[in-house]
C-alpha cells in the first residue's frame, strides 16, 4: 500500500514536490502575520476590507492545516490496517492464559487487533493460517455490514 506522500507524488503528476514552495509561502505568512500583530493594539480600528482579508487568510490556512492533519492521520491508520494475513496470524494467534478458557479445553485464541485483551475466537488446537483468514474475513464482513 502506498503512503500518503507516495500518493501525492504520483497522483497524475498533479503534485510535484510543492512542499518547499509551500514552506516558503508559510514562512512569508508567518512573517507578515507577526508584523501585523505587532502593529496592532487591541483597541485599533481598521478598514473592513483589511479585517475581511485577515479572516479569509485565517480560514484558508486553518482549512489547509485541517486537511493535512486528516490526511496524515488517515495515512497512519492505513499503515496500521495494511498488515498482511501472515503477519496478523503470527501476531494474533496466541496461547490463552485465562483459566476459564483452559477449563473448557481451549488452548489457543485469536486476540483483538486494537484490543489484545479480547479474544476473537477460541480454539482447542492451534488454528491454521486458513482458519485464521476465514475467521478474519468473517469478522471483517460482520464489522462492515458484509
N, C-alpha and C positions, 0 to 999 in steps of 0.2 A: 504494500500500500504506500502511495506517495505521501510525503509530508506536505504540509501547507505551503512551505517555501518552494518545494518542487512543483506543486500545482500552480503556484503563482508564476514561476519561471516558465512553465510550459504551456500555459493557457493561451493557445493560439497566438503566441508572440504578443499578447496584449500587455504583458508586464515584462519590462526589460531592465532589471536592476535599478528601479527608481528609488530604492532605499536611500542612497547617497543624496540624491536630489531632494527627497522629502526631508531628510535630516537637515540639509542646508536651509530649506524653507522654514522648518520648525525653529531653527536657531534664529533666523531673522524675526520670526513671530515672537519668540521669547524676548529678544532684544527690544522690539517695538512695544510689546506689552509692558515690559518693565519700565521703559522710558515714559510711556503714557501714564502708567500707575504712579510714577514718581512726580509727574507734572500736576496730578490732580490732588485736591483735598476733598474731604467728604462733603463739604458744602458748595463745591463748584457747580455751576450750571454750564451746559454745553448744548450746541445745536442738536436738534432731534436726529438729523442725518448721521451725526457722529455716534450718538447713542445706538442708532439702528445698526451701524457698521460693527460696533463692538458686540452687540447682541448676535448678529449673524456670524461673526467670526467665532464667538464662543460656541454657538450652536454647531457650526461646521466642524470645529476641532473636536468638540465633545462627541459628535456622531462618528467621526473618523476613529477616535480612540476606542469608542464602544465596539465598533465593527472589528477592529484589530484584536481587541481583548477577546471577543467572542470567537474569532477565527483561531486564535492561539489556543483557547480553551477547547474548542472543537477538535483541533489537531491533537491535543493531549489526550482527549477522550478516545479519538480514533486510534491512536497508537496503543492505548490500553486494550482496545477491542480487537486489535489485529493479531492476537495470539493464535498460533497455529493449533489445530486439533491435537497434534502430537505433544506440543509444549503444554497445552492445557491438561492432557492426560497425565503427563509426568508430574505436573504441579498439583493437580487437584484430586487425583486418586490416591488416597492415603489410608493407612490402617486406622481404625477407630480406637479411641482410648476410653470411650464412655462405657461405664459398667452396664447401663441399661441396654446398650446395643449388644454387648457381649453376652448378656443373659439370654437374649433372643437368638443367639448364634451368628450375629453379624460381626464380621471382622474388618470389612472394608467399607469406605464411604467415598462419595464424591462431594468434596467441600465446595461451598459457595465461592463464586469468583471474587466478588467485592466484600463478602462477609464470610470468611473462612470458618467461623464458628458454627454456621448452619450446615446441615447435611442435605444435599440434593436427593441422594438415593443411597440406600444401604445395600450391601452385598455380603453373602456368606463367603464366597470365593472372590479373588481379585478379578474385577471386570476386565474384559479385553478392550483394546482400542476401539473395536467395532461397537461394543456395548456402550462405551463412553460416548462415542459420536452420536449414536442413536438417542441416548438419553439427553444429550445437549441439544440435539435438533428438536426433540420433543419439548424441552423446557423453553427453548427459544420460540418455538411455534406457539406455545401457551402464553408467553410473555408478550408476544407481538400480535396476538389475535389470529394465529395461523391454525 
